Amino acid sequence: MNVQSAETRLPSIGDYYSATQLRADRWSALRETAESLSVHGVEGRQGKKLLATAEMLFEALAPIEVYWAFPGAHAFEHLRKLLEQRNIDDLSISVRRVARALTSGAYRRRTIPLNSDEVDSEDYEDESALAPEARALGRPYFEVLIVDNVNEHQERFLRNNLHRVRRAEDPFIYEPVVVPSLEDALIGILFNHNIQAVVVRPGLALKSHNDLPILKQYLKRVASGEDVDDLQPSDYGPEACRLIAKIRPELDAYLITDRSAEDIAGLDLGRCRRVFYNQEDFLELHLNILRGVNRRYKTPFFTALKEYSKQPTGVFHAMPISRGKSISRSHWIQDMGAFYGPNIFLAETSATSGGLDSLLEPRGPIKEAQDMAARAFGAKQTFFATNGTSTCNKIVVQALVRPGDIVLVDRDCHKSHHYGMVLAGAQVVYLDSYPLHEYSMYGAVPLREIKHMLLKLKADGKLDRVRMLLLTNCTFDGLVYNVERVMEECLAIKPDLVFLWDEAWFAFARFGPTYRQRTAMGVASTLREKLKDPACAQAWEKQQEKLKDADEEKLLKTRLVPPPDARVRVYATQSTHKTLTSLRQGSMIHVNDQDFKGEVEQAFHEAYMTHTSTSPNYQIIASLDVGRRQVELEGFEFVQRQVESAMAIRRAIATHPLLKKYFRVLTPADMIPEEYRESGIESYYNPEQGWSDKWEIWARDEFVLDPTRVTLAVGGTGWDGDTFKTKILMDKYGIQINKTSRNTVLFMTNIGTTRSSVAYLIEVLVEIAKELDDLLDDASKMEKRSFENRVSGLIEHVPPLPDFSKFHDAFRSGPDTPEGDIRRAFFLSYDEDNCDYLALDDDLMRRLEAGEEVVSASFIIPYPPGFPILVPGQVISTEILAFMRALDVSEIHGYRPDLGLRVFTPKALKSKKK
Ligand SMILES: Cc1ncc(COP(=O)(O)O)c(C=O)c1O
């Protein structure tokens, strides 16, 4: 054992992004130290040093361990005593068992013997190495946080009673963790991801005595905007329940109180599931805890499908593949059966009865599964889709937008929206995102631009036709809107505006408390509460008075307050399959629209029918159901881990001398202009100052950067983004990534990203950097020069990204209006006689410069940036032409190099509008 490594592995708390990582590292450091001690002994200089390290580690772990059931305060003290008594051999064995059980998760399945005289037969077993069938047979484990200021004796009484009421038939197993105060409860639920239920007892105190900065940080986050200092002790319990629901709404809270029922009825208890008056009725509490977790564990459709697959059936229906019949009888496709195994075919059916359900008219388990998803994602209604968010977007647009309605759309949105606008016959106003010229990427749409468009439409007397604002949150590159501010300020101008937030990449966000404040559903429900508050009406009246004669500039500069009668009408579409557990194409539409039932439901149904297959895939639906179960029970943990992984990548690249030379992770300062970063944050991590507090930034800034998306600038390697992706990462190292720009590549972490996959990525980047270093070392002067030219070509000479120009007058109702009839333009191009093809040459540039209006007849989508820089009916500006010419034309979708740019003939543009 290397003594040096054990001794020096005590980085400061500031080096850690999360307390969970800190905990894991402290335990493995303690294991190493204990093992070194057993090799070297406690004597001599080395021995003393090791002893001091071990003591320091115990000291560091003590305030952390009180929030976890395993190994638990009692066992922890036992280990500490072993050290005090210099019983090093036993200490080493016990610490090793704890550390291993923590890494492998073995403590979730069985009691870990900590005494050296007890044999731990499965000492080397790793939970993840077990067969899925074996793991599925075990009882899931969780922890219950009990909040009560009890002494040691009372605590033992609580524990013993909860253990006593366990029954063999219990579907789950849990262990209690007892903490004394409301503040400790809040730290506990943010730190310990094993907690599924919280029992708040009447004896709880208010303040935590824990002053470990990394844990205190949790309180700072939670307490923003909350004042608990003036609470009466009798309110601690109800207040704890309310705050728990605010931070982790998926958890079950139980309040045990001696206050009267009438008294309690008037309080906000968050999502408290039960109030108990009898402190000692442990069986009742136990059954409630299990029932509460089971409510989230249940998967109505997945279970129905499993049941169905067990029933013997005769198929006189479609689907020869059902029950694997067409495969088992085959002589030629046996490998398919062998590859997928029998269950998938047993579960393949076109039946909608026999315990199953119809996605198109759900009344049974699909309906139940959707309702549970609505609960999990904080929606009023949720609809499953088996053909991706591309379809969800079209459904929502068709349901809400009537032909001629004006829709404000971010112009770098996914193509499904552009097609949705065509189908719905919307009058489209494209909103420009701020460009990031240096990286040939777009940012997101500034609120000022959205307000400006709304105010313009208002001044033109068209506000009544404005129907919807459609934005992508987060963007592909991870830019996240201040959803609350956007909705509030837009409602102040247009109080019944419908919002569609494309959260294709943001389904996971609900389960991170920091993220949730920027999700459509999270904000929709707080906004509904806020609008009911008389303070909102007062603030609005006051502001109205102040803004009586305000001009546009003043309105743009003011944070507008929505009127109390504004309608909350919010839709979110999510590709569950992109960020959570679901088979490909599994997506959800979440709704929180006050007028859904009265106005939209029927149209929504029609739109759903328009776009949904009559043969939806049951496996996808079942996976959505299971994906929902997962996030309700462990979404918090997985999202936390995902952020940790991404932060680990940031830190490794920022601190590694060789990586720093060729790569750079783009920071919030790189991707968000200063004016939209009110907090002044520059980066999430920098080697001098450590980590920035994400929570505070997320509560304030106009835009924030989702840290789980890591954009790496690779221009310094001399390779463009696409070459780096395909030739280096994919072909050489088997690393898959999705998006690139001219000089960047995007690494997306997800809930499946592990610490080892992060380590592999860093290893690969180091290897690439080393190879480059070697190459340049041996390079001739000319080769070096060529490399430098390539680098500066990628970093400095990037063509500027063009703005949306305008729709041609032929597709607008007036010369000055921003909105255009994309549908008419789209179908006008169906007639080839209306179209012509032009080369992207100097002649075309001269014609544009001379003021000629040339109009695109197609969507033109260069990759990157991957969205249309021209839509049908759009006037081609000199900037757009210059941008296209600077690109390698083979990368432009919708453009045929052999023919040229598809444009409308002047005659077609003069044709009568219909
Ligand atoms: C912002 C956005 N919306 C929608 C979609 C379409 O989602 P799906 O692949 O689930 O159809 C994508 C796909 O990449 C996307 O990036």
The ligand as an SDF file (V2000), in Angstrom:
LIG
                    3D

 16 16  0  0  0  0  0  0  0  0999 V2000
  -35.5400   20.6290  -29.5820 C   0  0  0  0  0  0  0  0  0  0  0  0
  -36.0520   19.3620  -30.1660 C   0  0  0  0  0  0  0  0  0  0  0  0
  -37.3730   19.1730  -30.2620 N   0  0  0  0  0  0  0  0  0  0  0  0
  -37.8920   18.0420  -30.7770 C   0  0  0  0  0  0  0  0  0  0  0  0
  -37.0810   17.0320  -31.2230 C   0  0  0  0  0  0  0  0  0  0  0  0
  -37.6900   15.7970  -31.8010 C   0  0  0  0  0  0  0  0  0  0  0  0
  -37.7290   14.8100  -30.8430 O   0  0  0  0  0  0  0  0  0  0  0  0
  -37.9480   13.2480  -31.2010 P   0  0  0  0  0  0  0  0  0  0  0  0
  -36.6420   12.7520  -31.6790 O   0  0  0  0  0  0  0  0  0  0  0  0
  -38.3700   12.6720  -29.8910 O   0  0  0  0  0  0  0  0  0  0  0  0
  -39.0030   13.1720  -32.2340 O   0  0  0  0  0  0  0  0  0  0  0  0
  -35.6920   17.1760  -31.1580 C   0  0  0  0  0  0  0  0  0  0  0  0
  -34.8050   16.1090  -31.6540 C   0  0  0  0  0  0  0  0  0  0  0  0
  -33.6210   16.1770  -31.6400 O   0  0  0  0  0  0  0  0  0  0  0  0
  -35.1650   18.3700  -30.6140 C   0  0  0  0  0  0  0  0  0  0  0  0
  -33.8470   18.5710  -30.5420 O   0  0  0  0  0  0  0  0  0  0  0  0
  1  2  1  0
  2  3  1  0
  2 15  2  0
  3  4  2  0
  4  5  1  0
  5  6  1  0
  5 12  2  0
  6  7  1  0
  7  8  1  0
  8  9  2  0
  8 10  1  0
  8 11  1  0
 12 13  1  0
 12 15  1  0
 13 14  2  0
 15 16  1  0
M  END
$$$$
